[in-house]
Amino acid sequence: MTDLRSLLKIPTSRLDAINGVLLDPNSRVMNDMLAVIAKYGTPDEINRKHRESRKMENLFKQIQAKAPEYIKDLNWLIEQRDSGAFVSVAEYRQKVMGEAAKKTKFKDEYAVTLEVSALQYFPWVRIMTEQAIANKTLVPGRFIAVRKMKESEADGDLPAIVAALDIIGASFVETLDTKGTDGSNPHLGGPATITGYFGGIGQPNEHALMWLDEFLYYYTNYGVQHVLNFNAGTILMGFLLYRLGVDIQFKISVFFGSDNPYHALWIMTMAKLFSRDDGTSPLIGFNWSNSINNQTMELTADFRKALGFENVVRFEHHITETWKSIVVQPYNRRDELVQIADHVANIAAKHEGGDPEVEQTLAHPSDILDYFREKKEVIESGDWDNLQHNFLEKVAACNHSASDLTKAGLSFVAAKNLHK
């Protein structure tokens, strides 16, 4: 077996061949990518534009121009944060466990990031935080948005959400419009063409370059640093962009379908190949397929650590899902989360739906297809309050997970500026 294993060693000549393609001045595929980047400047210039656009005063200018009514809510949020209106971690633990919390040594080194998807509209932020204050519950530490970027840019929600999540100390991941639902494949339609979706929905032909262009636009103009990534070509492009010095980050989406440790090894091998000299990678989130089990995460955790990525690449695992249009229900992986969270580090517990026992009672249960609706249509249909309620049930499910983790002596990461 040892002799067989030795055959897997990669000769340095293979790396020379790869470098030959990357560094070839006549390589059209590389020249096309570099031309898109050059539109935004050098890597240092691109990063400077990003830092400027992410400053709170500049975000407020964007908001003032597009949605001035949001300024009051943001100032309210700052006041609540600074006054210590939110439950502390110690208070939350005592609320869940009583006096036993004071005697429990929580496993902070394995703290689970509390995550909710999708935060579609800025007004939901205040409703969520008001409830957290009133009920002494937690605001999650990570949010995903899956709304049309141009729409959220136009109505001011995009800069307002970026500002709000910086205020509360939560990370934020956007989904770019070049995600396969933009007509990138003209041959796909409804169920009659479903087989065309198998591996072919994402960024065909020139759309990988369009994704890069769109990413850099929002990176430099709105401070958006983290985006979803679900195509092998754009994942490679993200690695290359980071290697060039642009400080972008991305997470691999559940729609990429990573469902076994060998798939993860392939991605993390590429991440290592293009990592920076300090060992970092732009791959900061690895969202597993809904089908994976704890053993897959345990096996992957072994080589994630060996590659130096334990503190770099977060495993993002769906604990709940929307009631409609994505999985067979009931779907709830909370018990499995508690089982693995005491020995596998850097996990995010993603809540895409409310708890199944609640969802099935709702007049409008959560639906993944709601993510792709236009705001105007949502309002005109009368579903605005329904979608807001769906979001709040996801936050409630996230708190349910935090409670179960706490009872097991495990730790969580909530919005760090709110829950001290």
C-alpha positions as CSV (number, residue, x, y, z in Angstrom):
1,M,0.0,0.0,0.0
2,T,2.9,2.3,0.8
3,D,4.4,1.8,-2.7
4,L,1.0,2.4,-4.3
5,R,0.6,5.7,-2.3
6,S,3.9,6.9,-3.5
7,L,2.6,7.0,-7.1
8,L,0.3,9.9,-6.1
9,K,3.2,12.3,-5.6
10,I,3.0,15.2,-8.1
11,P,6.2,15.9,-9.9
12,T,7.3,19.6,-9.9
13,S,7.3,19.4,-13.7
14,R,3.5,19.3,-13.5
15,L,3.5,22.6,-11.6
16,D,5.9,24.1,-14.3
17,A,3.3,23.2,-16.9
18,I,0.5,24.9,-15.0
19,N,2.7,28.0,-14.5
20,G,3.4,27.9,-18.2
21,V,-0.3,28.5,-19.0
22,L,-0.8,31.1,-16.2
23,L,2.2,33.1,-17.2
24,D,2.0,32.8,-21.0
25,P,1.6,36.4,-22.4
26,N,-0.3,34.9,-25.3
27,S,-2.8,32.9,-23.2
28,R,-6.2,34.2,-24.3
29,V,-8.0,32.8,-21.4
30,M,-5.7,34.6,-18.9
31,N,-5.6,37.8,-20.9
32,D,-9.3,38.0,-21.0
33,M,-9.5,37.8,-17.2
34,L,-6.7,40.3,-16.7
35,A,-8.4,42.7,-19.0
36,V,-11.6,42.7,-16.8
37,I,-9.5,43.3,-13.7
38,A,-7.6,46.2,-15.4
39,K,-10.9,48.1,-15.8
40,Y,-10.9,48.6,-12.0
41,G,-7.2,49.4,-11.6
42,T,-4.2,47.6,-10.0
43,P,-4.9,45.3,-7.1
44,D,-3.8,48.0,-4.7
45,E,-6.1,50.5,-6.3
46,I,-9.0,48.0,-6.3
47,N,-8.5,47.3,-2.6
48,R,-8.3,51.0,-1.8
49,K,-11.6,51.6,-3.6
50,H,-13.1,48.8,-1.6
51,R,-12.0,50.2,1.7
52,E,-13.3,53.6,0.9
53,S,-16.7,52.3,-0.2
54,R,-17.0,50.3,3.0
55,K,-16.4,53.2,5.3
56,M,-19.6,54.0,7.2
57,E,-19.7,57.6,6.1
58,N,-19.6,56.6,2.5
59,L,-22.2,54.0,2.9
60,F,-24.4,56.6,4.6
61,K,-24.0,58.9,1.6
62,Q,-25.2,56.1,-0.7
63,I,-28.1,55.4,1.6
64,Q,-29.0,59.1,1.9
65,A,-29.1,59.4,-1.9
66,K,-31.4,56.3,-2.4
67,A,-33.3,55.6,0.8
68,P,-32.9,58.5,3.3
69,E,-35.6,57.0,5.5
70,Y,-33.2,54.2,6.4
71,I,-30.8,56.5,8.1
72,K,-33.1,56.8,11.2
73,D,-33.2,53.0,11.6
74,L,-29.4,52.7,11.3
75,N,-28.9,55.5,13.9
76,W,-31.4,53.6,16.1
77,L,-29.4,50.4,15.7
78,I,-26.1,52.2,16.7
79,E,-27.8,53.6,19.8
80,Q,-29.1,50.2,20.8
81,R,-25.7,48.6,20.3
82,D,-23.9,51.3,22.2
83,S,-26.4,51.3,25.1
84,G,-25.9,47.5,25.6
85,A,-29.6,46.8,24.9
86,F,-28.9,43.2,23.7
87,V,-28.5,40.1,25.9
88,S,-24.9,39.2,26.6
89,V,-23.6,35.7,26.0
90,A,-23.4,35.0,29.7
91,E,-26.9,36.2,30.3
92,Y,-28.2,34.1,27.4
93,R,-26.5,31.0,28.7
94,Q,-28.0,31.6,32.2
95,K,-31.4,32.1,30.6
96,V,-31.1,28.7,28.9
97,M,-29.4,26.7,31.6
98,G,-30.0,28.5,34.8
99,E,-27.3,28.5,37.5
100,A,-25.7,25.5,35.8
101,A,-24.3,27.9,33.2
102,K,-21.9,29.4,35.7
103,K,-20.3,26.0,36.3
104,T,-20.1,24.9,32.7
105,K,-16.9,25.2,30.8
106,F,-18.1,25.9,27.3
107,K,-16.1,24.7,24.3
108,D,-15.3,28.1,22.8
109,E,-12.7,26.7,20.5
110,Y,-15.5,24.9,18.6
111,A,-17.9,27.8,18.5
112,V,-20.6,27.4,15.8
113,T,-21.4,30.5,13.7
114,L,-25.1,31.2,13.7
115,E,-26.2,31.8,10.1
116,V,-29.5,32.7,8.4
117,S,-30.5,32.9,4.8
118,A,-31.8,34.9,3.2
119,L,-31.8,38.5,4.4
120,Q,-33.5,40.0,1.4
121,Y,-34.7,43.5,2.6
122,F,-33.3,46.1,4.9
123,P,-36.5,46.7,6.9
124,W,-36.3,43.2,8.3
125,V,-33.1,44.2,10.2
126,R,-35.0,46.5,12.6
127,I,-37.8,44.0,13.2
128,M,-35.3,41.2,13.9
129,T,-33.2,43.4,16.3
130,E,-36.3,44.7,18.1
131,Q,-37.5,41.2,18.8
132,A,-34.0,40.2,20.0
133,I,-34.1,43.1,22.5
134,A,-37.6,42.4,23.7
135,N,-37.1,38.6,24.0
136,K,-33.5,38.5,25.0
137,T,-32.6,36.3,22.1
138,L,-29.7,36.3,19.7
139,V,-29.1,38.1,16.4
140,P,-27.2,35.7,14.1
141,G,-23.5,36.3,13.3
142,R,-23.8,35.6,9.6
143,F,-26.3,36.4,6.9
144,I,-26.8,35.5,3.2
145,A,-28.7,37.5,0.6
146,V,-30.1,36.0,-2.6
147,R,-31.9,39.1,-4.0
148,K,-31.4,40.7,-7.4
149,M,-28.4,42.9,-6.9
150,K,-29.4,45.7,-9.3
151,E,-32.8,45.9,-7.6
152,S,-31.3,46.1,-4.1
153,E,-28.7,48.6,-5.3
154,A,-31.4,50.8,-6.9
155,D,-33.7,51.0,-3.8
156,G,-30.8,51.5,-1.3
157,D,-31.2,48.1,0.5
158,L,-27.7,47.0,-0.5
159,P,-25.7,49.7,1.1
160,A,-28.1,49.8,4.1
161,I,-27.7,46.1,4.8
162,V,-23.9,46.3,4.4
163,A,-23.9,49.2,6.9
164,A,-26.3,47.5,9.3
165,L,-24.3,44.3,9.5
166,D,-21.0,46.2,10.0
167,I,-22.8,48.0,12.9
168,I,-23.9,44.8,14.6
169,G,-20.7,42.8,13.8
170,A,-22.1,40.1,11.5
171,S,-20.6,38.9,8.2
172,F,-22.6,39.1,5.0
173,V,-22.6,37.2,1.8
174,E,-24.2,38.4,-1.4
175,T,-25.4,36.5,-4.4
176,L,-24.4,38.1,-7.7
177,D,-26.9,38.4,-10.6
178,T,-24.7,36.2,-12.8
179,K,-25.9,33.1,-11.1
180,G,-27.6,31.1,-13.8
181,T,-31.0,32.7,-13.5
182,D,-30.0,35.6,-15.8
183,G,-30.6,33.8,-19.1
184,S,-27.0,32.8,-19.4
185,N,-28.0,29.5,-21.0
186,P,-30.7,30.3,-23.6
187,H,-31.6,26.7,-24.1
188,L,-33.0,26.2,-20.6
189,G,-36.6,26.8,-19.6
190,G,-38.9,24.8,-17.3
191,P,-39.3,21.1,-16.6
192,A,-39.2,20.2,-20.3
193,T,-35.5,21.1,-20.4
194,I,-34.6,19.9,-16.9
195,T,-31.8,17.6,-18.0
196,G,-30.0,20.7,-19.4
197,Y,-29.6,21.9,-15.8
198,F,-27.4,19.0,-14.8
199,G,-24.1,20.9,-14.3
200,G,-24.9,23.5,-16.9
201,I,-27.0,26.2,-15.3
202,G,-24.3,28.6,-14.1
203,Q,-21.8,30.7,-16.0
204,P,-21.4,29.3,-19.6
205,N,-19.1,30.8,-22.1
206,E,-18.4,34.5,-21.4
207,H,-20.5,34.6,-18.2
208,A,-17.5,33.7,-16.0
209,L,-15.9,37.0,-17.0
210,M,-19.3,38.7,-16.4
211,W,-19.3,37.3,-12.9
212,L,-15.8,38.7,-12.3
213,D,-16.8,42.1,-13.6
214,E,-19.9,42.2,-11.5
215,F,-18.0,41.1,-8.4
216,L,-15.4,43.8,-8.8
217,Y,-18.1,46.4,-9.4
218,Y,-19.8,45.7,-6.1
219,Y,-16.5,45.2,-4.3
220,T,-15.2,48.7,-5.3
221,N,-18.5,50.6,-5.2
222,Y,-20.4,49.1,-2.2
223,G,-17.7,47.4,-0.1
224,V,-19.2,43.9,-0.9
225,Q,-16.4,41.5,0.0
226,H,-18.1,38.1,0.3
227,V,-20.2,36.5,-2.5
228,L,-21.6,33.1,-3.3
229,N,-19.7,30.9,-5.8
230,F,-21.1,27.8,-7.4
231,N,-19.3,27.2,-10.7
232,A,-15.9,25.6,-11.0
233,G,-14.7,28.3,-13.4
234,T,-15.6,31.2,-11.2
235,I,-14.2,29.4,-8.1
236,L,-10.9,29.2,-10.0
237,M,-11.3,32.9,-10.9
238,G,-11.7,33.8,-7.3
239,F,-8.5,32.0,-6.4
240,L,-6.6,33.7,-9.1
241,L,-8.0,37.2,-8.2
242,Y,-7.0,36.7,-4.6
243,R,-3.6,35.4,-5.6
244,L,-3.1,38.6,-7.6
245,G,-3.6,40.6,-4.4
246,V,-7.3,41.6,-4.5
247,D,-8.8,40.9,-1.0
248,I,-12.0,39.4,-2.1
249,Q,-13.6,36.4,-0.3
250,F,-16.2,33.9,-1.3
251,K,-18.2,30.9,-0.1
252,I,-19.1,27.9,-2.1
253,S,-22.9,27.6,-2.4
254,V,-25.0,24.6,-1.6
255,F,-26.0,24.6,-5.3
256,F,-22.4,23.6,-6.2
257,G,-23.3,20.2,-4.8
258,S,-20.3,19.3,-2.7
259,D,-21.4,16.0,-1.2
260,N,-18.3,13.9,-0.5
261,P,-14.8,14.4,1.0
262,Y,-13.1,13.8,-2.3
263,H,-15.0,16.7,-3.9
264,A,-13.9,18.8,-0.9
265,L,-10.3,17.6,-1.3
266,W,-10.3,18.7,-5.0
267,I,-11.5,22.2,-4.1
268,M,-9.2,22.6,-1.1
269,T,-6.2,21.4,-3.1
270,M,-6.8,24.2,-5.6
271,A,-7.3,26.6,-2.7
272,K,-3.9,25.5,-1.3
273,L,-2.2,25.8,-4.7
274,F,-3.3,29.4,-5.1
275,S,-3.1,30.5,-1.4
276,R,-1.0,33.4,-0.4
277,D,2.3,33.2,1.3
278,D,0.6,33.8,4.6
279,G,-1.5,30.7,4.1
280,T,-4.8,32.5,3.5
281,S,-7.3,31.8,0.8
282,P,-10.4,33.6,-0.5
283,L,-12.4,30.4,0.2
284,I,-13.8,31.2,3.6
285,G,-17.0,29.2,3.5
286,F,-17.6,25.7,2.2
287,N,-21.4,25.1,2.0
288,W,-22.1,21.4,1.9
289,S,-24.8,19.7,-0.1
290,N,-27.9,18.8,2.0
291,S,-27.1,15.1,1.6
292,I,-23.8,14.9,3.5
293,N,-23.4,13.3,6.9
294,N,-21.2,14.0,9.9
295,Q,-18.6,11.5,8.8
296,T,-18.0,13.5,5.6
297,M,-17.3,16.6,7.7
298,E,-15.1,14.7,10.0
299,L,-13.0,13.2,7.2
300,T,-12.7,16.6,5.5
301,A,-11.8,18.3,8.7
302,D,-8.7,16.1,8.9
303,F,-7.2,17.3,5.6
304,R,-8.6,20.8,6.1
305,K,-6.3,21.0,9.1
306,A,-3.4,19.4,7.3
307,L,-3.6,22.0,4.6
308,G,-3.6,24.8,7.2
309,F,-7.2,25.8,6.5
310,E,-8.9,24.9,9.8
311,N,-9.3,28.6,10.8
312,V,-9.6,29.8,7.1
313,V,-12.4,27.6,5.6
314,R,-15.6,27.4,7.5
315,F,-17.9,24.4,7.0
316,E,-21.4,25.8,6.3
317,H,-24.1,23.2,6.9
318,H,-27.8,23.6,6.4
319,I,-29.7,22.8,9.6
320,T,-33.1,23.8,8.3
321,E,-34.3,24.4,4.7
322,T,-37.2,26.2,3.1
323,W,-40.3,24.2,3.4
324,K,-40.9,24.3,-0.3
325,S,-39.0,23.8,-3.5
326,I,-35.6,22.4,-2.3
327,V,-35.7,19.3,-0.1
328,V,-38.0,16.5,1.0
329,Q,-39.5,17.7,4.3
330,P,-39.3,17.4,7.2
331,Y,-35.6,18.4,7.1
332,N,-33.8,19.2,10.4
333,R,-30.1,18.5,11.1
334,R,-29.9,20.1,14.5
335,D,-29.2,16.9,16.4
336,E,-26.4,16.0,14.1
337,L,-25.0,19.5,14.6
338,V,-24.8,19.1,18.3
339,Q,-23.1,15.7,17.8
340,I,-20.3,17.1,15.7
341,A,-19.9,20.6,17.1
342,D,-17.8,19.4,20.1
343,H,-14.9,18.1,18.0
344,V,-15.0,19.7,14.5
345,A,-14.0,23.4,14.5
346,N,-15.2,26.3,12.4
347,I,-18.7,25.2,11.5
348,A,-21.6,27.5,10.6
349,A,-25.1,26.4,11.3
350,K,-27.1,27.7,8.4
351,H,-30.9,28.2,8.8
352,E,-32.7,28.5,5.4
353,G,-36.1,27.8,6.9
354,G,-38.0,27.8,10.1
355,D,-38.4,24.7,12.2
356,P,-40.4,22.1,10.2
357,E,-43.1,21.8,12.9
358,V,-43.7,25.5,12.6
359,E,-43.4,25.8,8.8
360,Q,-46.1,23.2,8.1
361,T,-48.6,25.4,10.0
362,L,-48.0,28.6,8.1
363,A,-50.4,30.0,5.5
364,H,-47.3,30.9,3.5
365,P,-44.5,28.5,4.4
366,S,-41.0,29.5,3.2
367,D,-40.2,28.8,-0.4
368,I,-36.8,29.0,-2.1
369,L,-38.5,30.4,-5.2
370,D,-39.4,33.5,-3.2
371,Y,-35.8,34.5,-3.4
372,F,-36.1,35.2,-7.2
373,R,-39.3,37.4,-7.0
374,E,-39.2,41.1,-7.8
375,K,-39.9,43.3,-4.8
376,K,-42.7,45.1,-6.7
377,E,-44.4,41.8,-7.4
378,V,-44.0,40.7,-3.7
379,I,-45.7,43.8,-2.5
380,E,-48.5,43.8,-5.1
381,S,-49.3,40.1,-4.3
382,G,-49.7,40.8,-0.6
383,D,-46.8,38.6,0.3
384,W,-44.5,41.2,1.9
385,D,-45.6,40.4,5.5
386,N,-45.5,36.6,4.7
387,L,-41.9,36.8,3.5
388,Q,-40.9,38.9,6.5
389,H,-42.6,36.3,8.8
390,N,-40.7,33.5,7.0
391,F,-37.4,35.3,7.7
392,L,-38.2,35.8,11.4
393,E,-39.0,32.1,11.7
394,K,-35.6,31.3,10.3
395,V,-34.0,33.6,13.0
396,A,-36.2,31.7,15.6
397,A,-34.9,28.4,14.3
398,C,-31.3,29.7,14.6
399,N,-32.0,30.6,18.2
400,H,-33.4,27.1,18.7
401,S,-30.0,25.8,17.6
402,A,-28.1,28.2,19.8
403,S,-30.2,26.9,22.8
404,D,-29.5,23.3,22.0
405,L,-25.8,24.0,21.6
406,T,-25.7,25.8,24.9
407,K,-27.5,23.0,26.7
408,A,-24.8,20.7,25.4
409,G,-22.0,22.9,26.8
410,L,-21.1,24.2,23.3
411,S,-20.5,27.7,22.0
412,F,-21.9,29.9,19.3
413,V,-20.9,33.0,17.4
414,A,-23.8,35.6,17.3
415,A,-23.5,39.2,16.1
416,K,-20.3,40.1,17.9
417,N,-21.0,43.8,18.5
418,L,-24.4,43.1,20.1
419,H,-23.8,40.1,22.3
420,K,-20.7,40.6,24.4
